[in-house]
Each structure stands twice: as C-alpha cells, then as structure tokens.
Amino acid sequence: MPGHNAFTYLPRLLVRDNFSRCPPPATLYFQGHGGTCRNGQEILVFQKIDCVILRVSDLDEGLAFYSHTLGHKLLWRTPDAAGLAMADTDAELVLHTKTGPEVDLLVPELAPALARFEAAGGERVCEPFELPIGMAAVVRDPFGNVLTMLDQSKGTFTTDADRNVTGVEP
C-alpha cells in the first residue's frame, strides 16, 4: 500500500483472560519480504476467519439453542467446546465454556506471520502456544486491537459418529 510500511488491520473480538473486545474486521496485508506470492502479487497475512467463539455457561444448553433450535449442524465436540457449521462458509461457530467471545484468524504458518506483524509495529500479548490443531498467538495491533492468529500445522479434528473429537488428522 503506497505510503505505508505497515498494514491495514483485521481486528478481532476477544475476551481471553482480561483482554478487551475490539471492533469488526477490515483487512491486513503483508508488505515487503515474505509478503508476496511467487508471481509478485501481494498476499494477505490472514487467510480467513477460522471460527467465531461464543462463550456458553453450559455446553449442552448452548447446543440445544444453536444446534437444535437454530439448526446449526454439529461438526465436532470436546468436553469444553463444540464446533457448528454455518451456511456459505467453512468458518465454524464454536461454543466454548471457558473462553469467548472471540474471532480466530487463520494464517498459513504462525512464526512468519507473527514476525511480519511484529516488524510492522504489532506486539505479542502472550508467547505462541500449542493447540491440538497447530500453533496460536495473541497479538495487539498499534491501535489496541487484540487478535488471535492461528495455523493448522498439525491438521484438523477427526470425529466419531457422534461428532466427539477422536484426534487430529494432518
């Protein structure tokens, strides 16, 4: 982007520990090294919204409302969370008993995306941490928006016939 050595930011909603909620999304671009495709076109830091997490006090009650009443199909379930399908997107609606609300943003690989974000003036809120499906980091942009970036370097959830998570498939 002409005249910018940074990004246009993709803010996120996050309540993780004591972080604050942030405004709705825009777009974030890499600039310079590591920010272009082989054909020279500029690429985005964030690939897509991976999921929208909503905090529920009781997972079964949340599923009764969002799945049984509103019709969102159950994709996977753990003791603390459940992923539901949304129409016209592969982003999931995740009901969680321990975190939320938040929007998780998918990156191709966490380490380079985090390095680009920090080089452009963003900062880490916490060190990268492992998820069952990959790596994640919570960051803050220069405007105070708190974001979660994650990759799926380990794969995606596998489930049994009842949609209980049984593992991760590369």
Secondary structure by P-SEA (a helix, b strand, c coil): cccccccccbbbbbbccbbbbbbbbbbbbbccccccccccbbbbccccccbbbbbbccaaaaaaacccccccccccccccbbbbbbccccccbbbbcccccbbbbbccccaaaaaaaaaacccccccccccccbbbbbbccccbbbbbbbbcccbbbbbccccccccccc
